[in-house]
Amino acid sequence: MSTETKTLSSSTTRASASEGSADAKGVLILDASYSMVEEDAEGPRIDAAKKATHELVDFLPETAQMGLIAYGAQESNAPDNREKGCKDIERLVPIGKVDKQKFGAAIDGLTPKGYTPMGNALRKAAEELGNEGERSIILVSDGIDTCAPPEVCDVAKELAGDGVDLAIHTVGFKADEEARAELECIAEAGGGQFLEAADASSLAQSLKFLSQRGVEKYQTGGTEFEFSDTPEDAKWLGEGQYQTTVTPDQGTPKDRYFRISVPPRHNARVVFSPVWQTDGMWEAGHLKIEPVEVTNEGDAECGWFPGKHTAFVSAGPDYGIESATVSVERNGESDMECDMSDILVKTQISDVEGVDTGDIGLEVSVFYEPIPGDEEKTAWSDGKIVKAGDYLGEMPMKNPKPISGGTGFNDAVDITEGTYSDNIIPGEFRFYKIPVAYGQRPVVKAKTPKSVAHNADSLGFGIYDPMRNELVRTPLNFFMDAAESDAETLSQYVWHDTNTPYQGEYYVWFGMGWVHEGYDIAGVEQPFEFEVVMDGEPGNGGPDWTPTHEDGPEPSDEPIKFEAVDDTAEISASQDSQDSDDSDTEVNAAEDDEAGGFGLVPGLLVGLVVLLLVAAAVAFVIARGRR
């Protein structure tokens, strides 16, 4: 057989956890045939299998979708009972969220006595799983199929061919050479893995490993673009979100370029969000995203480029997404209308330790921030609270609502104030978004039970602003004990012209750290809970503008023209001119009236006299024509 036999002690096992999604479901098929009563050093094999299955069930979060099937527990293995014995397949627990008490009772009630109908058991499991979503079957046996036909390897191949999302795994528990070969064949035909177990402990580890799922990777968003290698080839990006894939340089970093145009009476903000995720296992690397230089190629005297922020990405998702930023600002009233149509941004992306991290996803968001007038700023100053201090309210975290967060910023799930529960695995993010008005600040509190996988686990969480800059980050470290955070929030309420940005959608995020060398289990879900409240009352704290993350326009070979801004100015000027004309007319009419000229009432009388004279003339002409 070409399928490699694996044990949980091998280093290859850690890197080959079965792929899956957060809504994956599985069925465990347990061998309760007569051979499972055989005595070993630890007692009957069935007792070891029961112990391992209990450990698996205790290990799984209650949100795991798992069912249980057993064969050979109802009919005897007597030679004259083969027909009934080969149909002896029973669904003990239907697929659904794990009911640990129900699972335990079903396992404890098994008494081995019958045949080994593996092929038909696989078909029964596939029927239970249905045809949609990530599905897996874990077959545990110590012997060979005693009910063929159908040949069990043919059944596995048939079932796997019905859908790409079905995998069949096998565990050989004290299996001899013949049984091991057949179980390897089943796993190979079913697109799964074969593991060996020699005792209850290793069997439990095998079951835990096969119950893992793959990391749900961050879903990037935005219009596709590419950096240029030279300033001459650099394209213009507009307002909105862009995405690209880059290979970080391992040696001396090369320069990468793009351009932006900034409309009159606006500042520009550019945010770089790099995403580096593994399959849950720790990997060496130290990424650096550095906006090296920003220049105005059209008018070197126009604009101000305050300090740039460089992103260093080396820790796991429990440290969040570190963003790099660039600001382009108009410096004083003399800069409000000057030429910012050709702003060149030079960037470097590298691994400072020279590690080949592979390709990474990178999002670049461009914002045009309107500059308020002095009168607006004055109006907001009243009532501004800059320093708010710690949140002193109660956060009991009761009755959490189950929710499934997004993989990142772009598919973040909308939430309101309340308490929620979710699940996460190492190497993964969970994102939620909540609207925040001026005068408010979001407050978050989180807790998690002890490590489900018994790893030295860490869970980071925090808050990002509407431009996706990190404002709050807090770690929760847990292993054999549960962990609970304090109420975490911004040090001030959201007001314009303070250290926090505009009102808009703030992001609450969670990230679970990578699993380090020495821990075999990576893809098992860890439950957690969190509560979000809004502190403060909505107020008039700034301009009615929020950052947009809509897809940006296609990259351009020419500076971007801001026709909307120009049209608005023309309409405003035209309206001012019309208002001025109307005002002049009213003033002139009033002056005429006061001076005894043709004001409103005299004008109406004169018009009436003229109308009567015309009517009289028409009547005279008609009368003459009749004569």
C-alpha positions as CSV (number, residue, x, y, z in Angstrom):
1,M,0.0,0.0,0.0
2,S,1.2,3.5,-0.7
3,T,-0.5,5.0,2.4
4,E,2.2,5.7,5.0
5,T,1.5,4.1,8.4
6,K,1.6,6.8,11.0
7,T,1.6,7.0,14.8
8,L,0.9,10.1,16.9
9,S,4.6,10.1,18.1
10,S,5.9,10.8,14.5
11,S,6.7,14.3,13.5
12,T,4.9,13.9,10.2
13,T,1.5,13.6,12.0
14,R,1.6,17.2,13.3
15,A,1.8,18.6,9.8
16,S,-1.0,16.6,8.3
17,A,-4.2,17.3,10.2
18,S,-7.3,16.8,8.1
19,E,-8.6,19.9,6.5
20,G,-12.1,21.2,7.4
21,S,-14.3,24.1,8.1
22,A,-15.9,25.4,11.2
23,D,-19.2,23.6,10.4
24,A,-17.4,20.2,9.7
25,K,-19.2,17.1,10.9
26,G,-18.1,13.6,11.5
27,V,-19.1,10.0,12.5
28,L,-17.1,7.7,14.7
29,I,-17.6,4.0,13.8
30,L,-16.6,1.8,16.7
31,D,-15.8,-1.9,16.3
32,A,-17.9,-4.0,18.8
33,S,-17.3,-7.3,17.1
34,Y,-16.4,-10.5,19.0
35,S,-12.6,-10.0,18.6
36,M,-12.9,-6.9,20.8
37,V,-13.4,-9.1,23.9
38,E,-9.9,-10.4,23.6
39,E,-7.8,-9.8,26.7
40,D,-4.6,-7.7,26.6
41,A,-2.4,-6.3,29.3
42,E,-4.9,-3.6,30.1
43,G,-7.9,-5.9,30.0
44,P,-10.4,-6.5,27.2
45,R,-9.8,-4.4,24.0
46,I,-13.4,-3.0,24.2
47,D,-12.6,-1.4,27.6
48,A,-9.6,0.4,26.1
49,A,-11.8,1.5,23.2
50,K,-14.4,2.8,25.5
51,K,-11.9,4.6,27.6
52,A,-10.3,6.3,24.5
53,T,-13.7,7.3,23.2
54,H,-14.7,8.8,26.5
55,E,-11.5,10.8,26.4
56,L,-12.3,11.9,22.9
57,V,-15.8,13.1,23.9
58,D,-14.5,15.0,26.9
59,F,-11.9,16.5,24.7
60,L,-14.3,17.8,22.1
61,P,-16.2,21.1,22.6
62,E,-19.9,20.8,22.8
63,T,-20.3,22.6,19.5
64,A,-18.5,19.8,17.6
65,Q,-20.8,18.0,15.2
66,M,-20.2,14.3,15.9
67,G,-22.2,11.0,15.6
68,L,-21.6,7.5,16.8
69,I,-22.2,4.2,15.0
70,A,-21.2,0.7,16.3
71,Y,-21.3,-2.7,14.6
72,G,-21.3,-6.2,16.1
73,A,-23.0,-5.4,19.4
74,Q,-26.5,-6.9,18.8
75,E,-26.1,-10.2,17.0
76,S,-23.8,-13.1,17.8
77,N,-21.0,-14.3,15.5
78,A,-22.4,-17.8,15.3
79,P,-21.8,-19.4,11.8
80,D,-25.5,-19.8,11.2
81,N,-26.1,-16.1,12.1
82,R,-24.0,-14.5,9.4
83,E,-26.9,-12.9,7.5
84,K,-28.2,-11.1,10.6
85,G,-24.7,-10.4,11.9
86,C,-23.7,-8.6,8.7
87,K,-26.6,-6.3,9.1
88,D,-25.8,-5.6,12.7
89,I,-25.1,-1.9,12.4
90,E,-26.6,0.6,14.9
91,R,-26.7,4.4,15.1
92,L,-26.1,5.0,18.7
93,V,-25.9,8.8,18.6
94,P,-27.2,10.9,15.7
95,I,-24.9,13.7,14.2
96,G,-25.3,16.9,16.2
97,K,-23.6,19.0,18.8
98,V,-21.9,16.6,21.2
99,D,-24.1,15.5,24.1
100,K,-21.4,14.1,26.4
101,Q,-23.7,12.3,28.7
102,K,-25.6,10.6,25.8
103,F,-22.3,9.7,24.1
104,G,-21.0,8.2,27.3
105,A,-24.0,6.1,28.0
106,A,-24.1,4.8,24.5
107,I,-20.4,3.8,24.7
108,D,-20.7,2.1,28.1
109,G,-23.7,0.0,26.9
110,L,-21.7,-1.8,24.2
111,T,-21.1,-5.6,24.5
112,P,-19.0,-7.2,21.7
113,K,-20.4,-10.3,20.3
114,G,-20.8,-10.2,16.5
115,Y,-19.4,-9.9,12.9
116,T,-17.4,-7.1,11.3
117,P,-19.5,-5.5,8.6
118,M,-17.1,-2.6,7.7
119,G,-18.3,-1.9,4.2
120,N,-22.0,-1.6,5.2
121,A,-21.0,0.5,8.2
122,L,-19.2,3.0,6.0
123,R,-22.3,3.3,3.8
124,K,-24.4,3.9,6.9
125,A,-22.1,6.6,8.1
126,A,-22.1,8.3,4.7
127,E,-25.9,8.2,4.7
128,E,-25.9,9.9,8.1
129,L,-23.5,12.6,7.0
130,G,-25.4,13.6,3.9
131,N,-24.0,15.2,0.8
132,E,-22.9,18.7,1.8
133,G,-20.1,20.3,3.8
134,E,-16.9,19.0,5.2
135,R,-17.5,15.4,6.3
136,S,-15.3,12.8,7.9
137,I,-15.6,9.2,9.0
138,I,-13.3,7.7,11.6
139,L,-13.3,3.9,11.6
140,V,-11.7,2.1,14.6
141,S,-11.1,-1.7,14.3
142,D,-8.8,-4.4,15.4
143,G,-9.6,-6.8,12.5
144,I,-10.7,-7.3,9.0
145,D,-14.1,-7.1,7.3
146,T,-15.9,-10.5,7.8
147,C,-19.0,-9.6,5.7
148,A,-17.6,-9.0,2.2
149,P,-19.1,-8.5,-0.3
150,P,-19.2,-5.6,-0.6
151,E,-15.4,-5.2,-0.5
152,V,-14.7,-2.5,2.0
153,C,-11.9,-0.8,0.0
154,D,-14.3,-0.6,-3.0
155,V,-16.9,1.0,-0.7
156,A,-14.5,3.6,0.5
157,K,-13.5,4.5,-3.0
158,E,-17.1,4.7,-4.1
159,L,-18.0,7.0,-1.2
160,A,-15.0,9.3,-1.6
161,G,-15.8,9.6,-5.3
162,D,-19.3,11.0,-4.5
163,G,-17.9,14.3,-3.1
164,V,-14.6,16.0,-2.6
165,D,-15.5,17.0,1.0
166,L,-15.6,13.5,2.4
167,A,-12.6,11.8,4.0
168,I,-12.4,8.3,5.5
169,H,-9.8,7.8,8.3
170,T,-9.0,4.5,10.0
171,V,-7.3,3.5,13.2
172,G,-5.8,0.1,13.6
173,F,-6.2,-0.9,17.3
174,K,-3.8,-3.7,18.0
175,A,-4.3,-4.8,14.4
176,D,-2.3,-7.7,12.9
177,E,-0.6,-7.4,9.5
178,E,-3.6,-8.5,7.5
179,A,-6.0,-6.1,9.3
180,R,-3.5,-3.2,9.1
181,A,-3.2,-3.7,5.3
182,E,-6.9,-3.5,4.9
183,L,-7.3,-0.5,7.1
184,E,-4.5,1.3,5.1
185,C,-6.4,0.4,1.9
186,I,-9.6,1.9,3.3
187,A,-7.9,5.2,4.2
188,E,-6.0,5.5,0.9
189,A,-9.2,4.8,-1.1
190,G,-11.2,7.2,1.1
191,G,-8.7,10.1,0.9
192,G,-8.0,9.9,4.6
193,Q,-5.2,8.8,7.0
194,F,-4.4,5.5,8.7
195,L,-3.1,5.6,12.3
196,E,-2.0,2.8,14.6
197,A,-2.8,2.6,18.3
198,A,-1.3,0.1,20.7
199,D,-3.2,1.0,23.9
200,A,-6.0,3.2,25.2
201,S,-3.8,6.3,25.5
202,S,-2.5,6.2,21.9
203,L,-6.0,5.3,20.6
204,A,-7.4,8.4,22.4
205,Q,-4.6,10.5,20.8
206,S,-5.4,9.1,17.4
207,L,-9.0,9.9,17.7
208,K,-8.3,13.4,18.9
209,F,-5.9,14.0,16.0
210,L,-8.4,12.8,13.4
211,S,-11.2,14.9,14.9
212,Q,-9.2,18.1,14.1
213,R,-10.2,20.6,11.4
214,G,-8.2,23.0,9.2
215,V,-7.6,26.7,9.9
216,E,-10.2,29.0,8.3
217,K,-7.9,31.4,6.6
218,Y,-8.3,35.2,6.5
219,Q,-10.4,36.2,3.5
220,T,-8.7,39.1,1.7
221,G,-10.7,41.7,-0.1
222,G,-10.4,44.7,-2.4
223,T,-9.4,45.5,-6.0
224,E,-6.4,43.6,-7.3
225,F,-3.2,45.6,-7.8
226,E,0.5,45.1,-8.1
227,F,3.4,47.1,-6.8
228,S,5.8,48.4,-9.5
229,D,9.5,48.0,-9.4
230,T,10.2,51.5,-10.5
231,P,8.7,55.0,-9.9
232,E,8.0,55.4,-13.6
233,D,5.7,52.4,-13.8
234,A,3.9,53.1,-10.5
235,K,0.1,53.2,-11.0
236,W,-2.4,55.4,-9.1
237,L,-4.7,53.9,-6.5
238,G,-8.0,55.6,-5.7
239,E,-10.0,55.8,-2.5
240,G,-11.0,52.3,-1.3
241,Q,-9.5,48.9,-0.6
242,Y,-7.0,47.0,-2.6
243,Q,-5.3,43.6,-2.3
244,T,-2.2,41.9,-3.6
245,T,0.0,38.9,-2.9
246,V,3.7,39.5,-2.3
247,T,6.7,37.4,-1.7
248,P,8.8,39.1,1.1
249,D,12.4,39.7,0.3
250,Q,14.9,37.5,2.2
251,G,18.0,39.6,1.7
252,T,18.3,43.3,1.0
253,P,14.7,44.5,0.5
254,K,13.8,46.0,-2.9
255,D,11.7,49.1,-3.4
256,R,8.1,48.8,-4.4
257,Y,5.9,51.7,-5.6
258,F,2.4,53.0,-6.1
259,R,0.9,56.5,-6.3
260,I,-2.2,58.3,-5.0
261,S,-3.9,61.6,-5.7
262,V,-5.3,63.6,-2.9
263,P,-8.3,65.9,-3.6
264,P,-8.4,69.6,-2.4
265,R,-9.3,70.2,1.2
266,H,-8.6,66.6,2.1
267,N,-5.9,64.6,3.9
268,A,-5.0,61.1,2.9
269,R,-4.5,58.0,5.1
270,V,-3.0,54.7,3.7
271,V,-3.1,51.5,5.8
272,F,-1.2,48.3,5.0
273,S,-2.7,45.2,6.5
274,P,-0.4,42.1,6.0
275,V,-1.8,38.6,6.7
276,W,0.5,35.8,7.5
277,Q,-1.2,32.6,8.7
278,T,0.1,29.0,8.9
279,D,-2.0,25.8,9.3
280,G,-1.9,26.3,13.1
281,M,1.8,25.3,13.7
282,W,4.5,27.8,14.7
283,E,6.8,28.9,11.9
284,A,9.9,31.0,12.1
285,G,9.9,34.4,10.5
286,H,9.9,38.2,11.1
287,L,8.0,40.1,8.5
288,K,8.6,43.8,8.1
289,I,6.2,46.1,6.1
290,E,7.9,49.5,5.8
291,P,6.6,52.6,3.9
292,V,10.1,54.0,3.3
293,E,9.3,57.3,1.7
294,V,6.4,59.5,0.6
295,T,7.0,62.4,-1.9
296,N,4.9,64.9,-3.8
297,E,6.1,64.5,-7.4
298,G,3.9,67.3,-8.7
299,D,4.6,70.1,-6.2
300,A,7.4,69.3,-3.7
301,E,6.4,72.3,-1.6
302,C,2.8,71.1,-1.2
303,G,1.8,68.9,1.8
304,W,3.2,67.5,4.9
305,F,4.1,63.8,5.5
306,P,4.1,63.1,9.3
307,G,5.9,60.0,10.7
308,K,5.2,56.7,9.1
309,H,4.4,53.5,11.0
310,T,6.2,50.3,10.1
311,A,4.6,46.9,10.8
312,F,6.6,44.0,12.3
313,V,4.8,40.6,12.1
314,S,6.4,37.7,13.9
315,A,4.0,36.4,16.5
316,G,0.9,34.3,16.0
317,P,-2.7,35.5,15.5
318,D,-3.1,36.1,19.3
319,Y,-1.1,39.3,18.6
320,G,-3.6,40.5,16.0
321,I,-2.8,42.1,12.6
322,E,-0.1,44.7,12.8
323,S,-0.7,47.5,10.3
324,A,1.7,49.9,8.7
325,T,0.4,53.4,8.0
326,V,1.1,56.5,5.9
327,S,-0.4,60.0,6.3
328,V,-0.4,62.8,3.7
329,E,-1.6,66.1,5.2
330,R,-2.3,69.6,4.0
331,N,-0.3,71.9,6.2
332,G,-2.3,75.1,6.9
333,E,-4.7,77.2,4.8
334,S,-2.1,77.8,2.1
335,D,-2.1,74.1,1.3
336,M,-5.8,73.5,1.0
337,E,-6.0,73.8,-2.8
338,C,-2.4,73.0,-3.8
339,D,-1.5,70.2,-6.2
340,M,-1.4,66.7,-4.6
341,S,-2.3,64.8,-7.7
342,D,1.0,62.8,-7.8
343,I,2.0,61.4,-4.4
344,L,4.5,58.6,-4.8
345,V,4.7,55.9,-2.0
346,K,7.8,53.8,-1.8
347,T,7.5,50.6,0.3
348,Q,9.7,47.6,1.3
349,I,8.4,44.2,2.3
350,S,11.0,41.7,3.7
351,D,11.8,39.1,6.3
352,V,14.5,40.7,8.5
353,E,15.8,37.2,9.5
354,G,16.0,36.0,6.0
355,V,13.4,33.3,6.4
356,D,11.4,32.1,3.4
357,T,7.9,32.7,4.6
358,G,6.2,32.1,1.3
359,D,3.6,34.4,-0.3
360,I,1.5,36.6,2.0
361,G,-1.7,38.5,1.4
362,L,-1.5,42.3,1.8
363,E,-4.4,44.7,1.8
364,V,-3.9,48.4,1.2
365,S,-6.7,50.9,2.1
366,V,-6.7,54.5,0.9
367,F,-8.9,57.1,2.7
368,Y,-9.6,60.7,1.8
369,E,-10.3,62.6,5.0
370,P,-12.2,65.9,4.6
371,I,-10.6,68.8,6.5
372,P,-13.2,70.6,8.7
373,G,-13.4,74.4,8.9
374,D,-12.6,76.4,12.0
375,E,-16.2,77.0,12.8
376,E,-16.9,73.2,12.8
377,K,-14.0,72.6,15.2
378,T,-15.2,75.2,17.6
379,A,-18.7,73.7,17.6
380,W,-17.3,70.3,18.6
381,S,-15.1,71.5,21.5
382,D,-17.9,71.9,23.9
383,G,-18.4,68.8,25.9
384,K,-15.4,66.9,24.5
385,I,-14.1,64.3,27.0
386,V,-10.6,63.4,26.1
387,K,-9.6,61.1,29.1
388,A,-12.3,58.7,30.1
389,G,-10.4,56.4,32.4
390,D,-11.3,52.7,33.2
391,Y,-14.8,51.4,32.6
392,L,-16.5,50.9,36.0
393,G,-19.7,49.3,34.8
394,E,-20.9,45.7,35.4
395,M,-20.2,43.0,32.8
396,P,-21.7,39.8,34.1
397,M,-21.3,37.8,30.9
398,K,-24.5,35.8,31.3
399,N,-26.6,33.8,28.7
400,P,-24.2,34.1,25.8
401,K,-25.6,33.9,22.3
402,P,-23.8,31.4,20.0
403,I,-22.2,33.2,17.0
404,S,-19.6,32.4,14.3
405,G,-17.3,35.3,13.7
406,G,-15.6,36.2,10.4
407,T,-12.1,35.2,9.4
408,G,-11.0,38.9,9.3
409,F,-12.0,42.5,8.6
410,N,-13.8,41.8,5.3
411,D,-16.3,39.2,6.5
412,A,-16.5,40.5,10.1
413,V,-20.0,39.6,11.6
414,D,-22.3,42.5,12.7
415,I,-23.0,42.6,16.4
416,T,-24.7,44.9,18.9
417,E,-24.2,45.2,22.6
418,G,-24.5,41.8,24.3
419,T,-22.8,38.5,25.3
420,Y,-21.6,36.0,22.7
421,S,-20.0,32.6,22.5
422,D,-17.8,31.3,19.7
423,N,-15.0,28.7,18.9
424,I,-11.6,29.0,17.5
425,I,-8.5,26.9,16.7
426,P,-4.8,27.7,16.8
427,G,-3.7,29.9,13.9
428,E,-7.2,31.4,13.4
429,F,-8.9,34.7,13.7
430,R,-12.5,35.6,14.7
431,F,-13.8,39.2,13.8
432,Y,-16.9,41.1,14.6
433,K,-17.9,44.7,13.9
434,I,-20.0,47.2,15.9
435,P,-21.0,50.8,15.0
436,V,-19.6,53.5,17.3
437,A,-20.8,57.1,17.3
438,Y,-19.0,60.2,18.6
439,G,-19.2,60.4,22.4
440,Q,-19.0,56.6,22.8
441,R,-16.4,53.9,23.2
442,P,-16.7,50.1,22.9
443,V,-15.9,48.0,26.0
444,V,-14.9,44.2,25.7
445,K,-14.5,41.5,28.3
446,A,-13.6,37.9,27.5
447,K,-13.2,34.5,29.1
448,T,-12.3,31.0,28.1
449,P,-12.3,27.6,29.9
450,K,-9.1,25.6,30.3
451,S,-7.4,24.4,27.2
452,V,-9.5,21.7,25.4
453,A,-6.4,20.3,23.7
454,H,-4.3,20.6,26.9
455,N,-1.8,22.8,25.1
456,A,-0.1,25.9,26.5
457,D,-2.6,28.0,24.7
458,S,-3.0,31.7,24.3
459,L,-6.0,33.8,23.1
460,G,-5.5,37.4,22.1
461,F,-8.4,39.9,21.7
462,G,-8.8,43.6,21.2
463,I,-10.3,46.5,19.2
464,Y,-9.5,48.0,15.8
465,D,-10.7,51.5,14.7
466,P,-12.7,52.1,11.5
467,M,-9.4,52.5,9.6
468,R,-8.3,49.1,10.9
469,N,-5.6,50.4,13.2
470,E,-5.1,48.5,16.5
471,L,-6.3,50.4,19.6
472,V,-6.5,47.7,22.3
473,R,-4.8,44.3,22.5
474,T,-5.0,41.9,25.5
475,P,-3.6,38.3,26.0
476,L,-5.4,35.5,27.8
477,N,-3.0,32.6,28.6
478,F,-4.6,29.4,29.8
479,F,-3.7,25.7,30.1
480,M,-5.2,23.7,32.9
481,D,-7.1,26.7,34.3
482,A,-9.8,29.0,32.9
483,A,-8.9,32.6,32.2
484,E,-11.0,35.8,32.3
485,S,-10.0,39.3,31.3
486,D,-10.8,42.7,32.8
487,A,-13.1,45.1,30.9
488,E,-10.9,46.4,28.1
489,T,-11.5,49.7,26.3
490,L,-10.1,52.9,24.8
491,S,-8.7,55.4,27.2
492,Q,-11.1,58.1,25.8
493,Y,-14.3,58.5,24.0
494,V,-14.4,58.8,20.2
495,W,-14.1,62.5,19.2
496,H,-12.7,64.2,16.2
497,D,-9.2,65.7,16.5
498,T,-8.1,63.5,19.4
499,N,-6.0,60.4,19.4
500,T,-8.8,58.2,18.1
501,P,-10.2,58.4,14.6
502,Y,-13.7,59.0,13.4
503,Q,-17.0,57.4,14.2
504,G,-17.8,54.3,12.2
505,E,-17.5,50.5,12.4
506,Y,-15.0,49.3,15.1
507,Y,-13.8,45.7,15.0
508,V,-13.7,43.3,18.0
509,W,-11.2,40.5,17.2
510,F,-9.9,37.3,18.7
511,G,-6.9,35.3,17.6
512,M,-5.5,32.0,18.9
513,G,-1.7,31.5,19.0
514,W,0.2,29.0,16.9
515,V,0.9,25.6,18.4
516,H,4.7,25.2,19.1
517,E,6.9,22.2,18.7
518,G,6.0,19.4,21.1
519,Y,2.2,19.7,21.0
520,D,0.6,17.3,18.5
521,I,-3.0,18.6,18.6
522,A,-3.6,21.8,16.7
523,G,-7.0,21.8,15.0
524,V,-9.4,21.3,17.9
525,E,-11.9,24.0,18.7
526,Q,-11.4,26.1,21.8
527,P,-14.6,27.7,23.1
528,F,-14.7,31.3,24.4
529,E,-17.2,33.9,25.5
530,F,-17.1,37.7,25.3
531,E,-19.4,40.7,26.1
532,V,-19.5,44.1,24.4
533,V,-21.1,47.2,25.8
534,M,-21.1,50.8,24.6
535,D,-19.9,53.4,27.1
536,G,-21.0,57.0,26.7
537,E,-23.8,58.8,24.9
538,P,-23.8,59.7,21.1
539,G,-22.8,63.3,20.6
540,N,-21.8,65.9,18.0
541,G,-18.1,65.0,18.1
542,G,-16.9,65.6,14.5
543,P,-17.7,65.6,10.8
544,D,-20.4,63.3,9.5
545,W,-17.9,61.1,7.6
546,T,-16.7,57.6,8.1
547,P,-13.9,55.6,6.3
548,T,-15.1,53.4,3.5
549,H,-13.7,49.9,2.7
550,E,-15.5,49.6,-0.7
551,D,-13.3,48.2,-3.5
552,G,-11.2,50.9,-5.0
553,P,-11.3,51.9,-8.7
554,E,-9.0,50.1,-11.1
555,P,-5.4,51.2,-10.8
556,S,-4.7,54.0,-13.3
557,D,-1.8,55.1,-15.5
558,E,-2.8,58.8,-14.9
559,P,-3.5,61.0,-11.9
560,I,-7.1,60.6,-10.6
561,K,-9.4,63.5,-11.4
562,F,-11.8,64.5,-8.7
563,E,-14.8,65.5,-10.8
564,A,-17.2,65.0,-7.9
565,V,-15.3,67.6,-5.9
566,D,-15.1,70.0,-8.8
567,D,-18.8,69.6,-9.7
568,T,-19.7,70.2,-6.1
569,A,-17.7,73.4,-6.1
570,E,-19.3,74.6,-9.3
571,I,-22.8,73.8,-8.1
572,S,-22.0,75.7,-4.9
573,A,-20.6,78.7,-6.8
574,S,-23.7,78.7,-9.1
575,Q,-26.0,78.4,-6.1
576,D,-24.2,81.3,-4.4
577,S,-24.5,83.4,-7.5
578,Q,-28.2,82.6,-7.8
579,D,-28.8,83.3,-4.1
580,S,-27.0,86.6,-4.6
581,D,-29.2,87.6,-7.6
582,D,-32.3,86.7,-5.7
583,S,-31.1,88.7,-2.7
584,D,-30.3,91.7,-4.9
585,T,-33.8,91.6,-6.5
586,E,-35.5,91.5,-3.1
587,V,-33.3,94.4,-1.8
588,N,-34.0,96.5,-4.9
589,A,-37.7,95.9,-4.7
590,A,-37.8,96.9,-1.1
591,E,-35.8,100.0,-1.8
592,D,-38.1,101.0,-4.7
593,D,-41.1,100.5,-2.5
594,E,-39.7,102.7,0.2
595,A,-38.7,105.4,-2.3
596,G,-42.2,105.6,-3.9
597,G,-41.1,103.7,-7.0
598,F,-42.6,100.5,-8.4
599,G,-42.8,98.4,-5.4
600,L,-45.0,95.3,-5.2
601,V,-48.5,96.9,-4.8
602,P,-48.0,99.8,-7.2
603,G,-46.6,97.4,-9.7
604,L,-49.8,95.2,-9.6
605,L,-52.0,98.3,-10.1
606,V,-50.1,99.5,-13.1
607,G,-50.3,96.0,-14.6
608,L,-54.0,96.0,-14.1
609,V,-54.5,99.4,-15.9
610,V,-52.4,98.2,-18.8
611,L,-54.4,95.0,-19.1
612,L,-57.7,97.0,-19.1
613,L,-56.4,99.3,-21.9
614,V,-55.4,96.4,-24.0
615,A,-58.8,94.8,-23.5
616,A,-60.5,98.0,-24.5
617,A,-58.4,98.3,-27.6
618,V,-59.2,94.7,-28.7
619,A,-62.9,95.3,-28.1
620,F,-62.8,98.5,-30.2
621,V,-61.2,96.7,-33.1
622,I,-63.7,93.9,-33.0
623,A,-66.6,96.3,-32.9
624,R,-65.4,98.2,-35.9
625,G,-65.0,94.9,-37.8
626,R,-68.6,94.0,-37.3
627,R,-69.9,97.2,-38.8
